[in-house]
Amino acid sequence: MTPDQGIDPTLFTTVVEENHRPVFNLCYRMLGSMEDAEDAAQETFWKAYRNYHRYDPSRSLLTWLLAIAAHHCIDEIRKRRMKTISLDAFTEEILPDLQPLPEIQTEQRIENENIHTLLDTLQPEDRAAVVMRYWYGFSDEEIAQTLNLTIPAVKSRLFRARKQLASTINQQEKNHSAEIRRQNEPQSI
């Protein structure tokens, strides 16, 4: 980066340090793997560094970084086209020095797997909108700005995603109930 592009490398280190966690968390929610999320976060900061001259200081720096991360993750999801997710429990990310009881770790792992399985059923753009809304509390306007969509398009994506997630959950519950009924049927000899 040349000096006329706008940011000193040592100053950008501060940007990375202050914003790594939210960028990483967005990437993790979208990609489902710690390793992929770390790679995506690094790529996000590299793109931001190279394109810092395009940053509009009237916008939030974090929103700009999350937009870069979301678009990168959408591209990665499109490249994959596979539905495999490798999950790691992220309790150490939340409480690095305190390990919860094994039962709680297991419950958290199962819950995280279920969330990622559900998120994986969504289209990449819908997944990005859901993650931004429910994990980051972004408004419709912020999501629209971040994903370069109109506000009605954001509302439509969120509605469609909620409807699809509800349908998937209902189907899982029906399948689970049917399995329990099959297991409880008397066995004929």
ZIQUIZI-V973572 format. One record per residue. PSI is psi as a letter, one per 40 degrees, with the letter a starting at -180 (999 if undefined). NEAR is the number of other ideal C-beta (glycine too) atoms within 12 Angstrom. Layout:
psi=PSI near=NEAR
psi=PSI near=NEAR
This chain:
psi=h near=18
psi=i near=12
psi=d near=11
psi=e near=8
psi=e near=17
psi=e near=21
psi=h near=26
psi=h near=15
psi=d near=19
psi=d near=11
psi=d near=17
psi=d near=25
psi=d near=15
psi=d near=15
psi=d near=25
psi=d near=26
psi=d near=14
psi=d near=16
psi=e near=27
psi=d near=27
psi=d near=23
psi=d near=30
psi=d near=40
psi=d near=33
psi=d near=31
psi=d near=41
psi=d near=41
psi=d near=37
psi=d near=42
psi=d near=46
psi=d near=42
psi=e near=35
psi=h near=28
psi=d near=25
psi=d near=18
psi=d near=29
psi=d near=36
psi=d near=23
psi=d near=22
psi=d near=39
psi=d near=36
psi=d near=22
psi=d near=26
psi=d near=39
psi=d near=35
psi=d near=22
psi=d near=25
psi=d near=35
psi=d near=28
psi=d near=20
psi=f near=22
psi=d near=29
psi=e near=16
psi=e near=17
psi=h near=25
psi=h near=15
psi=e near=13
psi=e near=9
psi=i near=17
psi=h near=21
psi=d near=26
psi=d near=27
psi=d near=31
psi=d near=30
psi=d near=40
psi=d near=41
psi=d near=36
psi=d near=37
psi=d near=45
psi=d near=45
psi=d near=30
psi=d near=33
psi=d near=41
psi=d near=32
psi=d near=23
psi=d near=28
psi=d near=33
psi=d near=18
psi=d near=14
psi=d near=21
psi=e near=11
psi=i near=12
psi=f near=14
psi=h near=15
psi=h near=28
psi=h near=20
psi=i near=27
psi=i near=23
psi=h near=25
psi=f near=27
psi=d near=22
psi=d near=15
psi=d near=20
psi=d near=18
psi=g near=14
psi=d near=9
psi=e near=9
psi=h near=11
psi=h near=14
psi=i near=18
psi=i near=11
psi=d near=12
psi=d near=10
psi=d near=17
psi=d near=21
psi=d near=15
psi=d near=16
psi=d near=25
psi=d near=20
psi=d near=16
psi=d near=18
psi=d near=28
psi=d near=22
psi=d near=22
psi=d near=29
psi=d near=32
psi=d near=21
psi=d near=30
psi=d near=34
psi=e near=31
psi=e near=26
psi=i near=33
psi=i near=20
psi=d near=29
psi=d near=31
psi=d near=35
psi=d near=38
psi=d near=44
psi=d near=41
psi=d near=36
psi=d near=41
psi=d near=40
psi=d near=29
psi=e near=22
psi=d near=23
psi=e near=29
psi=f near=13
psi=i near=31
psi=i near=19
psi=d near=24
psi=d near=20
psi=d near=25
psi=d near=37
psi=d near=27
psi=d near=25
psi=d near=34
psi=e near=37
psi=f near=17
psi=i near=28
psi=i near=15
psi=d near=19
psi=d near=14
psi=d near=20
psi=d near=30
psi=d near=21
psi=d near=21
psi=d near=31
psi=d near=32
psi=d near=19
psi=d near=22
psi=d near=31
psi=d near=21
psi=d near=18
psi=d near=23
psi=d near=26
psi=d near=16
psi=d near=17
psi=d near=22
psi=d near=19
psi=d near=15
psi=d near=16
psi=d near=18
psi=d near=14
psi=d near=14
psi=d near=14
psi=d near=15
psi=d near=14
psi=d near=14
psi=d near=13
psi=d near=12
psi=d near=12
psi=d near=12
psi=d near=11
psi=e near=10
psi=i near=10
psi=h near=8
psi=h near=7
psi=i near=4
psi=999 near=3
